[in-house]
Amino acid sequence: MTRGPTLPADRPSRLPTPLDAFNAAPADEAGALLMHCLHSLRWARRITEHRPYPDVESLLAAADEATYDLSPGDLTEALAGECLPELPEDTYSAAHTALTAAHAAYEARFGHVFVICLGDTSPTESLDRVLEGIRSRLTNDPEEERITAAEELRRLAGGRLAEKLRGAGPCPSAAPPRGATSPNAPAPGK
């Protein structure tokens, strides 16, 4: 008597995860999710092209590593898609003038929006953390600030990816990118 193939009894069937969907998605859909996380076409393409990822941690490690290869133009593109972190609504009315003035000084000095990963900062402490960050980083020289902004972008991207692919992340998401284009469109100059 021959027996047909059997499945191991102790092997439960696994439900698809957000990572499974990301790995199986068409390149343009995967790239759109990635563009929401960092706003860089080159970064999105690199992560998309290296799919599939065995687990979220591997994807996050690859995404983090890829941000170190961003050119100055890629970093400028990523920063252009950012906005100030979301703060509690009543925060803006209470300290709108201070926040607006600090951000205007930062943007005038460095030419891009201020980025910071607030992580586990409580909503009541968010404004103080943003203002403190802007004021302390205004003393940076432009190259030092470019490195600091890139590190904050890495942290934001990792948090956004973790949130999308496993439901939680260390950094709150910012608003969707302004003027995002398809991650599969040719890069400028290519």
C-alpha positions in Angstrom: 0.0 0.0 0.0 1.4 3.3 -1.1 0.7 6.4 0.9 0.1 9.8 -0.6 2.0 12.9 0.6 0.9 14.1 4.0 1.4 17.4 5.8 3.1 17.3 9.2 0.4 17.4 11.9 2.4 19.9 14.0 2.8 22.4 11.1 0.1 25.0 11.4 -0.9 26.8 8.3 0.4 30.4 8.3 -1.7 33.4 7.4 -0.2 35.9 5.0 1.5 38.9 6.7 1.9 42.5 5.6 5.5 41.5 4.7 4.3 38.6 2.5 2.0 41.1 0.7 5.0 43.5 0.3 7.2 40.8 -1.0 4.6 39.7 -3.5 3.3 43.1 -4.6 4.1 44.5 -8.0 7.2 46.7 -7.9 5.2 49.9 -8.3 3.0 49.1 -5.3 6.0 48.1 -3.1 7.8 51.2 -4.2 4.8 53.4 -3.4 4.8 52.1 0.2 8.6 52.7 0.4 8.2 56.3 -1.0 5.8 57.0 1.8 8.5 55.9 4.3 11.5 57.9 3.0 10.5 59.9 -0.1 13.6 58.8 -2.2 13.2 57.1 -5.5 16.7 55.5 -5.4 16.1 54.2 -1.9 12.7 52.8 -2.9 14.1 51.1 -6.0 17.0 49.5 -4.1 14.7 48.0 -1.4 12.1 46.9 -4.0 14.7 45.2 -6.2 16.1 43.1 -3.3 12.8 41.5 -2.4 11.8 39.0 -1.0 12.8 39.6 2.6 12.6 36.7 5.0 11.4 38.8 7.9 10.7 42.4 8.9 14.0 42.7 10.7 15.9 41.8 7.5 13.9 44.4 5.5 14.5 47.1 8.2 18.3 46.3 8.2 18.4 46.5 4.4 16.5 49.8 4.4 18.7 51.3 7.1 21.8 50.2 5.2 20.5 51.7 1.9 20.0 55.1 3.5 23.8 55.4 4.0 24.2 55.3 0.2 21.9 58.2 -0.4 23.6 60.9 -2.5 23.3 64.6 -1.6 20.6 64.8 -4.3 18.7 61.8 -2.9 18.9 63.3 0.6 17.5 66.6 -0.7 14.7 64.7 -2.4 13.9 62.8 0.8 14.0 66.0 2.9 11.7 67.8 0.4 9.0 65.2 1.2 9.1 65.8 4.9 7.1 68.1 7.1 7.3 69.0 10.8 6.3 66.1 13.0 2.6 65.9 14.0 2.1 67.5 17.4 -1.1 67.5 19.5 -3.5 70.0 17.9 -3.7 72.3 20.9 0.1 72.5 20.9 0.2 74.6 17.8 -2.2 77.2 19.2 -0.3 77.4 22.5 3.2 77.9 21.0 2.6 78.5 17.3 4.7 81.7 17.2 7.8 80.0 18.8 7.5 76.9 16.6 7.0 79.0 13.4 10.0 81.2 14.2 12.3 78.4 15.1 11.4 76.4 12.0 11.8 79.5 9.8 15.2 80.1 11.2 16.2 76.4 10.7 14.8 76.4 7.1 16.6 79.6 6.3 19.9 78.3 7.6 19.8 74.8 6.0 17.3 75.1 3.1 15.0 72.2 4.2 12.4 71.3 6.7 13.5 70.2 10.2 13.2 66.4 10.7 13.2 64.6 14.0 12.1 61.2 15.1 10.1 61.7 18.3 10.0 58.0 19.1 8.3 57.4 22.4 8.1 61.1 23.4 4.8 61.8 25.0 2.4 64.2 23.2 2.8 66.7 26.1 6.5 66.7 25.6 6.6 66.8 21.8 6.6 70.5 21.3 9.5 71.0 23.8 11.5 68.2 22.1 11.0 69.7 18.6 11.9 73.3 19.8 14.9 72.0 21.7 16.0 70.0 18.7 15.7 72.9 16.3 17.5 75.3 18.7 20.4 72.9 19.3 20.8 71.9 15.7 20.8 75.5 14.5 24.4 75.6 15.9 25.5 72.8 13.5 27.5 73.6 10.5 25.7 72.6 7.2 27.6 69.4 6.7 27.1 68.3 10.4 23.4 69.0 10.1 23.2 67.1 6.8 24.5 64.0 8.7 22.1 64.6 11.6 19.1 65.1 9.3 20.1 61.9 7.4 20.2 60.0 10.7 16.8 61.3 11.6 15.5 60.3 8.2 16.8 56.8 8.8 15.0 56.5 12.1 11.8 57.9 10.6 11.9 55.5 7.6 12.6 52.5 9.9 9.7 53.5 12.1 7.3 54.0 9.2 8.3 50.7 7.6 7.9 48.9 10.9 4.5 50.5 11.4 3.4 49.4 7.9 4.8 45.9 8.0 4.3 44.8 11.5 1.9 47.3 13.0 4.2 49.3 15.3 7.4 51.3 15.1 9.6 53.5 17.1 8.9 56.8 15.2 5.6 58.3 14.4 4.8 58.7 10.7 4.8 62.1 9.1 2.4 63.4 6.5 2.4 61.7 3.1 5.2 62.9 0.8 4.5 66.1 -1.2 4.6 65.6 -4.9 5.7 61.9 -4.7 6.3 60.3 -8.1 6.4 56.7 -9.1 9.4 54.8 -7.7 9.8 53.1 -11.0 10.1 56.3 -13.0 13.6 57.1 -14.3 15.7 59.1 -11.9 16.6 62.6 -13.0 19.7 62.5 -15.2 19.4 58.7 -15.9 
